[in-house]
């Protein structure tokens, strides 16, 4: 799904989120994640590719010391990529993350950018997981169904049936998109649902504690 800077499952959600940011005339994005967040790294890189300035809130136990100038984030791992993309980096403690909530922290930075810098930021939740981002995996399921149909038509796997889908989940956007996509594809969504053959989903939690 991309090079090192865009690896993992992040790009599918960002495709729709950044399109929404551009559609609404925003000039920057604000998102949040852990100190070594893959989502933040991918958001920073993808935002730069489409002309948006990235603002990242990184959750770290060192936030208080960083604010007091007795410590700094450094240049290790994804933080190096974040800096290379010219990201404006804010920090919060795990306590602030849990007490205030990720959405409010993102909105706080958005308000700051809008009032102090005169910018128009677009808020992206942790993991890019909301209704807009989930469309990335609804679309992914559509791709999967088309691939399965092509395999059957080519007689390479005419007896193939999809029984189980296993994936990692953190903030839930991937799980939501895959669940909805498969439910729509197999007609097992809503009061008119007719197909009971929808594959079983197995979401493996990989999210760390705040």
N, C-alpha and C positions, 0 to 999 in steps of 0.2 A: 504493500500500500504506500510505498514511498521510500525515500532514502533514510539515512540515519535520523535526520531531523524530523521526519514525518512518519517514523515507524509505528507499528502497532495498529490498534483499532481506532485511533483518534481522527484520522483524516476523513473518514466517512461522515462523522458528525460535523466536523468543521466545514465540510463542503456546503452544508445547508446553513450553518450558523453564520459563516462569513458572507454567504450570499445575502442573508437577511440583513447583515450589518451594512453592506454596500447598498442594498435596496432602500434602506432607510436613511441613507446619506451620512452615515457615521464615518469618522476619520480615525478612530482608534477602537481597541477592544480592551476589556478588563476581565480577567479570569483569576481563578484561585486553585491552589493545590498544595501538595507537600513540598518540602524543600527540594527534592529531586523529582518533581512531578514530570512524567512523560507528557501528560496533557498540556501542561504549561509550555513545555519545550516545543511541542508540535504546534500549539496555538501561536506562539511567537513567530515561528518560521513561516507558517501558512499566512499569517496576517501580513507579514512583510512582503510576501509574494504577491499579494493583491493590493498593496499600497496602504495598509492600515498599521498604525503604531501599536505595539503590544505593551500592555501594562499587566504585570503579574503580581499576585499576592501569594507569597510563599509561607507556608506554615512551618515554623521551626522552633525548637526549644531554646534556640539562641537569640530569639527576637529581642528580648529585653536588653541583652548585652550589645546587640547590634544597634539598637536605638540609643544606647548610652555611649556608643563609639568605643566600647571595650572589646568588641569582636566584630568580625565581618563575614559575609557569606563565602568569600573566596572564589575559586575558579574550578571547582571539582565537578565532574559529571555533567549533569544537565544544566547546572548553573553556568558553566562555561558557554554552552549553546545559547542559553538565555541572554547572556551578556553579548555574545557575538551578533545576535539579532537586534541589539540596541534596545533591549527591553528596559522599561522603567520598572524597578523591582521594589515592592513594598513587602513588609514582613508582618506576621502575626504569631502570637503564641498559640500552642494547642488549647490553652484555657480560653483565650479570646475566640478561637475558632468554635469551640464547643458552646461557649456562653452566648456569644453574639449570633453565631450562625454564618455559614459561608455566603449565603445570598445577601445578607445585610452588609457584610464586609465588602463584597463586590459593589453593592449599591453605594456604599459610603465613598469608595474611591471614584466611582462614576460621578457622584455629586461634586466631589472635590475637583475633578478634572473639568467638569462643566462650568463650575462657578469661578475657580481660580485661574484656569488656563483658557477658558472659553472654547474648549473642545466639545465634540459630540461623541462620547464613547458608547460602545455597545457592550452590554453585560452578557457574559458567557458563564454559566454556572459551573461548579466543580465537575470535571469530567466531560463537560459539554453536554450534560444530561438534562434535557428538557424536551418539550414537545417538538421543537424545531430540530434539535439534534437527533432525536430518535428516528426521524425520517431517513437518516443515513443507513440504518439497518433494516428499515422496511424496504428500502431500495435494494439492499444487499440480498434480502430474501428473494426479491423479484429476479435478481441476477441468478441466484441459485436455482430457482425453478426453471428458468430458461435454459440453463446448462443441463439440468436433468432431462428436459424435453429433447434437447439436441442429442444427448447421449442415446436416448431411446430411439430417435429417428435414425441415428447412424448405426443402430444395432450393436453398439459397443457395450451396452449394459441395459438390455431391454427388460430384465427382471429386477432391476434395482429399485428398492423401496427405501425411503428415508424414514427410519424408525426413531432415531434419537439424535438430538443436537446438543453438543456439549460446548460450553464457552465460559471464559472467565468473566466475572462481573465485579465492578467496584462501586461506581456511583449509580448504576442501574440503567443508564440510557441504552446501552447495547442490548441488555435483557429485554427492555420494553420494546425496542424496535423489532428484535427477532420474534418476540412473542406475538406482537400485532401482525407482523408480516406473514408469519406462518398461519396464524388464525385466519387471515384474509385469504391466503392462498388455498387453504384447505376448506374454506367455507364453514369454519367452526367458530365464527364470531357473531354475536348478536342473536336476537330472538328467532331469526330465520335460519340458524345454523343447521346444516344437514349432514356434514361430513364428520365422522368421529375418528378418522384415521390420522389426524394431525400428530406429527411426531412429538415424543416426549422431550421436554427441555430440561437440561441439567446445567444450572448456573453455579459455577465454582467461585465462591467469594474470595477476593484477593485484596480487599480494601483494608488498610491498616487502621488502627485506632487513632482518634484525633490527638 
